[in-house]
Amino acid sequence: MKLTRATAFLLIMATLLTLTACFNSSKSSSSSAPSGSGASSSVSSSVSSSVSSSQPSQSDDSDSSSDVPTLSTDFAEIGALDGEKLGWGPGGPVDQENRSEGAKAYQEKYGQYDAWYIAPSSEKIYLTFDEGYENGYTPAILDTLKEKGVSAVFFVTMPYVKSNPELIRRMIDEGHIVGNHSTQHLSFPDMPLTEARDDVQELHDYVKENFDYSMSLFRFPMGEFCEQDLALLQSMGYRSVFWSFAYRDWIADEQPEREAALSSILNKAHPGAIYLLHAVSATNADILGDAIDALREKGYVLSPFDL
């Protein structure tokens, strides 16, 4: 009877030890290999965390949408933009401030490329002159600007720069901005992007080498451009400057009458105006001083280009 009880006791102890070993083995296995649902949850959490850390938040994405696009001179990237040829002229309806609705619309659409068709509404207005060739009036224009204390922008072509180095030097020395109006004065949308780049760069380099002056403003010949061209100029560090006022002053032998020209300049004045005047115009040289005085009397400030 004692042997039987001892044997029973030993059997019970052996059974308990076996059960304990099984339990510990099961616990160890469960801690080292998560269940199917646990693994899925862990991977999902890991992926979510990875995406969250590598992608901008919704608010960041919203903020970046208003930033100016950062473009390198990557012709594949720029070439993917719209290449449709567009012309520019600020005619058409105006708002209650006499500001061109067309200029405002283009400014909103293309301003992201550092392009200016009209400046923000303020008392400031800007004088710009195009110089394709010298017709004898630029010295008088510079004299008037100096007398009136006005800084202007002169957009020059390569032939003009090479033919009139003394005037370029005077523009720079008297505090004006010399802008790039291209080497060949061709329609940029008709040119391959590489040729357009080279055209701008050639004049840029010439002015830098001969006058130690770096140009940063560009005006498209004839005002013809496309979105690709705007992006190209931006990638080269240029701002493209159009205009919100112009009139028929560029034909040397068909100059507007003095009073009619002065009336046009004053009646179409508006806050944030960018004036395009041609320096080949005898009328412009004649009326410039009076126009500046009259614009100031109307409350405008003839501002250096600060856009």
C-alpha positions in Angstrom: 0.0 0.0 0.0 2.9 2.4 0.8 4.6 1.6 -2.5 1.5 2.3 -4.4 1.0 5.7 -2.7 4.6 6.6 -3.4 4.3 5.6 -7.0 1.2 7.7 -7.3 2.9 10.6 -5.7 5.8 10.4 -8.1 3.4 10.2 -11.1 1.6 13.3 -9.9 4.9 15.2 -9.6 6.1 14.2 -13.0 2.8 15.3 -14.5 3.0 18.7 -12.9 6.6 19.2 -14.1 5.6 18.3 -17.6 2.7 20.8 -17.6 4.9 23.5 -16.2 7.5 22.9 -19.0 4.8 23.1 -21.7 3.4 26.3 -20.3 6.8 28.0 -20.2 7.5 26.8 -23.8 4.2 28.2 -25.0 4.7 31.5 -23.3 8.2 31.9 -24.8 7.0 31.1 -28.3 4.1 33.7 -28.1 6.5 36.4 -27.0 8.9 35.9 -29.9 6.4 35.4 -32.8 3.4 37.8 -32.8 0.0 36.5 -34.0 -1.2 37.3 -37.5 -3.4 40.2 -36.4 -0.6 41.5 -34.2 1.9 41.4 -37.1 -0.5 43.2 -39.4 -1.1 45.9 -36.8 2.6 46.3 -36.2 3.5 46.6 -40.0 0.6 49.0 -40.6 1.8 51.2 -37.8 5.4 51.1 -39.1 4.4 52.0 -42.6 2.1 54.7 -41.4 5.0 56.1 -39.3 7.4 55.9 -42.2 5.0 57.7 -44.7 4.2 60.3 -42.1 7.9 61.1 -41.6 8.7 61.2 -45.3 5.7 63.1 -46.6 4.8 66.7 -45.8 1.8 67.2 -43.6 -1.5 68.5 -45.1 -0.7 72.0 -43.8 2.8 71.9 -45.2 1.5 70.9 -48.6 -1.0 73.7 -48.5 1.7 76.2 -47.6 4.0 75.0 -50.4 1.4 75.4 -53.1 1.7 79.2 -52.9 5.5 79.2 -53.2 7.3 80.2 -56.4 8.3 77.0 -58.3 12.0 76.2 -57.9 13.3 75.4 -61.4 16.8 74.6 -62.5 17.8 75.1 -66.1 16.5 71.6 -66.8 15.2 71.7 -70.3 13.2 68.5 -69.8 11.4 70.0 -66.8 10.9 73.4 -68.4 10.0 71.9 -71.7 7.0 70.1 -70.1 5.4 73.5 -69.5 3.1 75.3 -72.0 5.0 76.4 -75.1 2.1 78.3 -76.7 3.2 81.7 -78.1 1.5 84.6 -76.3 1.6 88.3 -77.1 1.2 91.1 -74.5 -0.6 94.4 -74.5 -2.5 95.9 -71.6 -5.5 97.2 -73.6 -9.1 96.4 -72.7 -11.2 97.1 -69.6 -9.8 98.7 -66.4 -11.0 98.5 -62.8 -12.1 101.3 -60.5 -8.4 102.3 -60.0 -7.8 102.5 -63.7 -5.7 99.3 -63.6 -5.8 97.0 -66.6 -7.9 93.9 -66.0 -5.7 92.0 -68.5 -2.5 93.0 -66.7 -4.0 91.9 -63.4 -5.1 88.5 -64.8 -1.6 87.8 -66.3 0.0 88.9 -63.1 -2.0 86.4 -61.1 -1.4 83.6 -63.6 2.3 84.1 -64.3 3.6 86.0 -61.3 4.9 82.7 -59.9 7.7 82.9 -62.5 9.0 86.3 -61.2 7.2 88.1 -64.0 5.7 91.5 -63.6 2.9 92.9 -65.8 1.6 95.4 -63.2 2.9 96.2 -59.7 0.8 95.9 -56.5 -1.6 98.8 -56.1 0.2 101.6 -54.4 1.3 105.2 -55.1 4.4 103.8 -56.8 4.8 103.8 -60.6 7.9 102.7 -62.6 9.4 104.2 -65.7 11.1 101.8 -68.1 12.7 102.6 -71.5 13.4 100.2 -74.4 16.6 100.8 -76.3 16.8 98.9 -79.6 19.0 101.6 -81.3 20.1 105.1 -80.5 18.1 107.9 -82.1 19.9 110.8 -80.4 17.4 111.3 -77.5 18.8 109.1 -74.7 21.2 111.8 -73.4 18.3 114.3 -73.0 16.2 111.6 -71.3 19.0 110.9 -68.9 19.4 114.7 -68.3 15.7 115.0 -67.4 15.8 111.9 -65.1 18.8 113.3 -63.3 17.2 116.7 -62.9 14.0 115.2 -61.5 15.7 112.7 -59.3 14.1 109.7 -61.0 15.6 106.2 -61.4 14.5 104.3 -64.4 15.1 100.9 -66.1 16.7 100.8 -69.6 16.3 97.6 -71.5 19.1 97.3 -74.0 20.0 95.0 -76.9 23.5 93.8 -77.8 23.8 96.1 -80.8 22.8 99.1 -78.6 25.4 98.2 -75.9 28.2 97.8 -78.4 27.3 101.0 -80.2 26.8 103.2 -77.1 29.1 102.1 -74.3 29.3 105.7 -73.0 25.5 105.8 -72.5 25.5 102.4 -70.8 28.2 103.6 -68.4 26.2 106.8 -67.8 23.1 104.8 -67.0 24.9 102.7 -64.5 26.8 105.6 -62.9 23.7 107.7 -62.5 21.8 104.9 -60.6 19.6 103.5 -63.3 19.0 99.8 -63.9 20.3 98.3 -67.2 18.0 95.4 -68.2 18.5 92.6 -70.7 16.4 93.0 -73.9 18.2 90.1 -75.7 21.1 89.8 -78.1 19.2 89.4 -81.4 15.7 90.9 -80.5 13.9 87.8 -81.9 10.6 86.3 -80.8 11.5 83.9 -78.0 8.7 81.4 -78.4 10.0 80.8 -81.9 13.4 79.8 -80.6 14.5 76.4 -79.1 15.0 76.8 -75.3 18.8 76.3 -75.7 19.0 79.1 -78.2 16.9 81.4 -76.1 19.1 80.7 -73.1 22.3 81.4 -75.1 20.8 84.6 -76.5 20.1 85.9 -73.0 23.5 84.7 -71.6 25.5 86.2 -74.4 24.4 89.8 -73.6 24.5 89.1 -69.9 28.2 88.0 -70.1 29.1 90.9 -72.4 27.8 93.5 -70.0 29.4 91.8 -67.1 32.8 91.6 -68.8 32.8 95.2 -70.2 31.0 97.1 -67.4 31.3 94.9 -64.4 27.5 95.0 -64.1 25.2 92.0 -63.6 21.8 92.3 -65.2 18.8 90.8 -63.5 15.7 92.1 -65.3 14.6 90.9 -68.8 12.1 92.2 -71.3 10.9 90.0 -74.0 11.3 91.4 -77.6 7.9 92.5 -78.9 6.4 91.3 -75.6 6.1 87.8 -77.1 6.6 84.9 -74.6 5.4 81.5 -73.5 5.3 79.8 -70.1 8.4 77.9 -71.0 10.3 81.1 -71.6 9.2 82.6 -68.3 10.4 79.5 -66.5 13.7 79.6 -68.4 14.4 83.2 -67.4 13.5 82.5 -63.8 15.9 79.6 -63.8 18.6 81.9 -65.0 18.0 84.3 -62.1 16.0 86.9 -64.1 12.8 88.7 -63.4 10.7 89.3 -66.6 9.3 92.8 -66.8 6.3 93.6 -69.0 4.2 96.7 -68.7 0.8 98.1 -67.8 1.1 101.2 -70.0 2.4 101.7 -73.5 1.4 103.8 -76.5 2.4 104.1 -80.1 5.7 106.0 -79.6 8.3 103.7 -81.3 8.0 104.8 -84.9 10.5 107.5 -85.3 8.9 109.1 -88.3 5.4 109.0 -86.9 5.6 110.6 -83.6 2.5 111.4 -81.5 1.7 115.1 -80.9 3.0 116.5 -77.7 -0.3 117.2 -76.0 -1.9 114.0 -77.1 1.1 112.0 -75.7 1.1 113.8 -72.4 -2.7 113.3 -72.1 -2.3 109.6 -72.7 0.4 109.2 -70.1 -1.6 111.1 -67.5 -5.1 109.8 -68.2 -4.0 106.2 -68.1 -1.9 106.5 -64.9 -2.8 104.0 -62.2 -1.5 102.7 -59.0 1.4 100.3 -59.5 1.8 101.3 -63.2 4.8 100.0 -65.1 5.4 102.4 -68.0 7.0 101.3 -71.2 8.4 104.2 -73.2 10.7 104.1 -76.2 13.9 106.2 -76.1 13.8 106.6 -79.9 10.8 108.9 -79.4 11.4 112.7 -79.9 8.1 113.3 -78.2 9.0 111.3 -75.1 12.2 113.2 -74.7 10.3 116.5 -75.1 7.5 115.7 -72.6 9.3 113.6 -70.0 9.9 116.4 -67.5 6.3 117.7 -67.7 5.0 114.1 -67.4 7.0 113.5 -64.2 5.9 116.7 -62.7 2.2 116.1 -63.5 2.3 112.5 -62.2 3.7 113.7 -58.9 1.0 116.4 -58.7 -1.5 113.5 -59.0 0.1 111.9 -55.9 2.2 109.3 -57.6 5.8 108.4 -56.6 8.3 107.7 -59.4 10.0 104.8 -57.8 13.2 102.9 -58.5 12.4 99.4 -59.6 12.0 97.4 -56.3 9.8 94.5 -57.3 
